[in-house]
Amino acid sequence: HALAQRLPLLSLPSYPDIASTASISVANKFNTDIMAKFTIPAVALAIGAGISSTTAFAPAAPTASRRTALPMSSVAEQSPLAPLTVWGDKIPNILESQNELKSRNMEFAPTISSSDIGLASDDIDGQLAYVKEHAMEIKQKMVDNGAVIFREFDLMKEQDGFVKFYEAIGMKTCLDPLHSVSARPTVNGEKNSPVYEAVNKESRKNFFIGMHNEFVGTRAPRAAAFVCFKAAETGGEFLIADGRQIFRDLKPELTERLYNRDIRYSVMELPFFGWVDSLPEFLQPGVMGAVKGLASAAINAKVDFSVDLQWGEGGYDSVKMLQARAPSQPPILVHPVTGEPHWFCNVHSHSSKLRKDREEIYGAERFEDGASQINKSDMYYGDDGAISDEDLEHMDEVTMKNVQFVKMTEGDVVLLDNYKCMHGRNVFDGTRKHGVAWFEGWEGEEEMKAKAMA
């Protein structure tokens, strides 16, 4: 009991806003005191999206909702959580499904320009009337082709017009998927705003955000709309990729191995436990067990999904750390509307090796202290086996081969199906102001499902 009183105490408070910080106070009977501070957003991003989006846990049906589009003033207060990830049925023959895709012609991310539909770029009323009249057609394009790119629409140059745009289409907003673990900043700074920042910080300008589907824990938005309010002077392109095409182009033997063994993410590292090595050897197992139990209880009390902690060594100094791993999941899912199988795996953003490879191109972003120490991720097979460098490099090659660099200008919007379309962001210089709204679904989704099943 006396030793337990002197063991490290890890305490994660609530997440009131993006500027909140938490402190880990570490003290032991040998008068070793360590204080490490890290931002709650870093924990959230390590668990979720921003740098990378994390894992969903088990197949689950989304909660039913028949909400209609709401005005901007009330949407955030009434928006539900992001829906549960829908994995679909187990694919009986994954290689047969892959071969079927190879024989198909797949259009991805068609563009709708204001001039192409006979409207001037500043004809805001005409643009709003157009999206209302063609709402179902636009949503069908999104589902069939993964994304729709809108250009030359002055309607969406300001947040109010952007909200009117997606409301006119009939998109149903949901809270940011990071909501359970943190508060992502909003574009206009208002707490209840439905339009969130899309990783615009100058401090992250040289970080290439790998391709991913947005999901945190058990939840994934069904769709999203990314908007440009101000383009970066250089770079900062919004990146999109078709999950069907990535699945199609992977080596069959790797596809089969990944699907049969599942995948598992490491979503966070707590590298604050080097002091354990200074304890007498006979004490270390008991102390490590107690620390792991305390940390696990604290973290799992703050998030709505399960986290498994494992001891290891990490960082530049091989410091003893606790690594948080999510449960295993399939890397390929069945689309909830069309029934198509496609890649739904965030290895491109989560893999430690691939991030380090990109550092050689864009410059190193050292994980040295505070939030950055925690904000790490990696990917393994579902049985915790390591994925070879050769296989990781192949997945990177296939992903980048299918990436489209979308240079957005003010008012441009990418409306995407979050299940079928992956997204990322290029490095940039200058000032970048992009926003995103997340959707639990849309009006007419059930009709689309019925049509696809007919």
N, C-alpha and C positions, 0 to 999 in steps of 0.2 A: 504494500500500500504506500509506504514511504517513497519507494522508487517511482511508482506510478504518478505520485504528486509532482515529481520533478521531471517527468517526461515532457517532450515537446507538445505544445498545444497548437493545433491548427484550427483557426476559426475563420469561416467565410461568412461575412454578413450579408444582408440583403442587398439588392442592386438598385438603389433609388434612381441613379442617373449615370450617364456615361463618364462623368468625372469622378465617380466614387472610387475609393481605393480600399484595399484590405491589407491587413498586416499579419504576417506569420511570426509569432514570438516563439523562439526556440531557446530552451534553457535546460541544462542537465545538472546532475549532482556534482559534476566536476567543474562547475562555474564557467561552462562554455556558453556564451550568449550570442545568438545570431538573430538579427532582425532583418527580414527581407520584405520589401513592399512591392506589390504588383497591382496593376489596375484590373478591376473586374472585367472591363472590355477585353483585355488580353485573354483572360480565362474563357470568356464567351467566344472569342474568335478562335481560340485554340480548339474549343469544343465544337464550334460551329462554322460560320462562314465569315467572310472578309478575307482572311488569308486562304481559308478553305472551308468548305462545308463538310459537315461530318456525317455520321452514320445514322441510319434508321435501324430499328431493332428487329421487329418481327412483322410478318404480314398482318395488316390490320385494315379494316374498312374505314373510310373517312366518315366523320360525323355528318349526318344529313343536315342540309340547310337549304331553305328556299328563300333566303333573303334577297331583296332587290337592292339595286345600287342606291346608295345614300348620298346626300349632299356632304361636301367636304367638312362642314362644321360639326357633323355628328358621326361621321364614319368611324373615326378611330375609337370613340368611346364604345361603339356597339360592335366593332369587328371581333370575330371569334379568333381563337388561336389558330395558327396554321394547322391544316388537317393532318391526320395521321397518314403516314406513307403507305401506299397501296402497292404491294409487291406482285400481286396476281398469282396465278397457279404456277406450280412447278412445271418447267418446260421439259417434256419427256425425252426429247432428243435434241440437245442443244446444237449439235453440228448440222443436223438436218435443217433446223431453223436458220442457221447461219448461211447455209447453201441457198436457201430460198431467197434470202435478201440479195445474194450476189446476182440473181437473175432479174432483179427489179431495177427499173429506173426511178430514182427518188429525187424529187425536187426539194430543195431546201431554201428556206428564208427568202421568198419572193419580196420584191419592193413595190410599194405603192407611193408614187410621187404625186404631189398636188397638180403639177402640170400634166401628168399623164391622164388625170381624170377631168381635165378641162377647167381647173380652178387656178386662180392666181395664188401665189404663196401667202398673200396678206388677206385672202378672202376667208376670214375666220368663221363667219356665219355659214358660208358654203361648205367649209370643211367639216364643221360640226354636223350639218345636215347630212353630209355624205356618210359619215361613220354611223349615224343613227340609222339611215336607210339601208346600209350594207352591213349592219352589225353581225348578222348570222353568217354571212359570207366571209367576213374577216375572221371570225372565230373558227370557222371550218378550215380556212387557210392555215391558221396557227396550228390546229390539231393535225392536219394532213401533212404540213411541211415543216413543222417544228417551230417556226418563227415567221413573223411578218415585219418588214422594215418600212417605216414611214419617213418620208423625206419631204422637205419644202412645205411643212405645215407650221405656219406662224401660230396656229391655235395652241400648240404645246410649248411655246417659248417661255411661258410663265406657269407657275404651279397651278393656279386656278384653271387655266385652260387645259392643262394636262389631266387634272381630275375630271373635268367635263368630258374630255376625250374618252377615258376608260369607262366612265359611268354611262356614256352614250352607247358604248359597245355592249354594256351589260356585264362587266366584270365585277365579281363580288370580293371585296377586299377582306384580307385577314391580317392579323398582327404579324410583325416581323418574326421569322422563325427563331431569332435569338431572344425573343421576348422572355422566355422562361429563365434565362441565365444572365441577361444584361439588357441594356437599352441602347440600341443603335441610334446615333444622332439623326435628327430629321433635317431636311433641307432648309426649312424656314425657322428652325430652332424651337418650334412649339412642340410641347410634349405629346399632344394628341394628334399631331399631323400624320396623315396616312402615307406621306412621301418621305422616304428615308434617304440618307446619304449613301452613295455607291462608291465607297472607298476613294475619297478625293484628297486625303491628307497629304500635305507636302512631304511629311516624314516617310510616307510609303511610296513615293513616286518611283523609286528604283526597284521596287518589288514587283516582279511579274506574277500576277495572280493566275495560277494554273486553272485549267478547265475543270469545272465542277457543276454538279446539280445542287441547287440550294436545299439543304436539309440539315436539321439539328435534332439529334436524339431520335425520337420516334416520329418527327413531324417534317412534312415537306409541302410547301405551297404547290398548288396545281399549275399556276402560271405566274408570270411577272411582266411588268412593263418598265423598261429602262429608258430614261429620258435624258437628253443633253440640254442643260440650261446654259452651260458655257464649256466650250471645247478647250482642252489644253493646247498651249502654243505648239508643242511638239509631242508626238506620240499620244498615249492615253486611249488608243483605240479600244472599243468594246469588242470582245472576242466571242464568237459563237461557233458551235460545232454540233453536227447531227449525230446523236447517239446511235442511230441505226447504222450509219456509215462506219463509225468506229467499230461497232460489233461485227459488221460485215468484213472489215479489213484485218482483223486480228488473226494471228496464226491459229489454225484449228486446234492444234495440240495444246496451246496455251489457253485458248477459250475453254476447252473441255476441262483442263486442270483447274482453272480458276472457278468455273461453275460448280464442279464436283466438290471442291474443297472449301468453297466460299472464301470470303475475305474478312479481314478484321482491321480496324483502324486503332492506332494509338492517337489519342486526341489531345493529350496534355502531358507535360512533364513538370514535376516538382523537384527541382535540383537543390534542395536546401538541407541535405542530410549528410554532408561530408563529415560532420562531427561524430557520427555514429562510429566511424572507423577508429576514433580516438578512445573509445570505451574498451574496457577489458573484453577479451574475446568471448568469455563465458556469458557476458551480459548482452552481447549484441543481438542474438536471436530473439530474446524476450523483448528487448527495446524495439527492434524492428517490427515485431508482430504488433506491439501496442501502437506504435506510430502509424502503421498501415491501417489498423482498425479505426483510429481516431480520424485520420485523413479521409478514409473511405466514408465514414459516417457523415463527416462535415460536408463533403462534396455531394454525396447522394441526397443529402437533405435539401440541397439548394437547386437541384435540377430535377426535371420530370422524366429522367431516364437513368438506367443503371450504368454504373461505371465500375470496372474491375481494376484495382491497382496492383502493379507488379514492380518488384524491386529490380533495379538495374543500375548501370553507370552511363552517364551521358555528359554532354557539354565538352568544351575544349579542354577541361582539366580532368575528365572522367570522374566527376563528382558523383557520389552515390545519390540516386534519385528514385522517386516513385513515378512510374509511367502509368497513365490512365488509359485503359483499353476498353473499347466498346464491344458488345457482343458481335458474333459473326453474322454475315448477311450475304445474300447473293449479289454478284457484280452485274447481273443482267436481270431486268424485270420485264414484265408484260404490261404494255400500256393500258391504263384503266379505261380508255375510250375505244381505241382502235384494235386492241389486242395484239399489237405488234411487239415482238421482243426487241430490246435495244439496250445498249450500254448505259448503266447507271452506277458509275464507280468513280470515286474522286481520287484515284491514284495520282493523277497528273498534278493535283494541288497538294496532296497529302504526303507523297513520297519524299522522305528526307534526301535520298540520293538525287532525285530529279531537281529538287530545289537547289542542292549544292552544285549540280551541273549548270543550272541557270546563273548561279553566282559568278561563274567563270565568264559569262557573257555580259551580265549587267552590273557586276560588282558585288562584293560580299556584303551581306547584311548580318553582322555578327549578333548572335543571341548571347548577350553579355550579362545583363542584369535586369532586375525587376520583371516587368511584363514580358519582355522578350525571352527571358529564360523559360517561362511557362509556355509561351506561345509556340509550341513545337508539335509536330505530328509525324506519323509514318504509317505504313500499311504492311500487313502481313497476310498470309493465308489464314483462313478461319481457325485452323488448328495451331496457330501461332508460329508456323513455319515461315522462314525467311523467303522472300521472293528474290530470285537471282537478278543481278545487275543486267544481264542480257535480256531478261523478260521485261524489266522496267524500262530499259532503253527502247525495246520494241513497242511497248505501249505508248511511250512518249512520241516515237516516230509516227505511229498510226494516228495518234491524237492530233499532232501538229499538221499532218498532211491534210486533215479534214477541217482545220480551223479557218474561219473567215475573219479577217481584220476589218471591222466596220468603223470607219472614221466618221463619227457623228458630228454634226454641227447643231447649232442652237435650234431647238424645236424638233429634232429628229427623235424618233421613238422606235425601240425594238420590243415588240410584243411577242413573248415566247412561251411555249409550253415547257414548264420546268422539268417535266419527265423526259421529254424527247430531245430537248435542246440544252446543251451544256453552255456555260458562259465563263468568261474570265476577263482580264484587263491587262493591256500592255503597259510597260513603263512609260513615264512621261516627264516633261519639263514644263514649268509654268503653273498656271492656275487652272484647275479642272473642277467643274461643278456638274456632276451627274446625279440623278436621283433614281429611285426605284419604288414601285408599289407592288405589293404581293397580293395574290388572289387565291382564295380557297376554291374557286370554281367560277362558273359563269352561267348566265341565263341561257337555257337551251342545251346544257350539257347532257342531261338525261335523254333528250331527243336524239342527240348525236350517238349516244351509246346504243340506243334502240336501232338506229339506222345501221350502225356498224355491225350489229349482231344479226340483222335481217338477212 
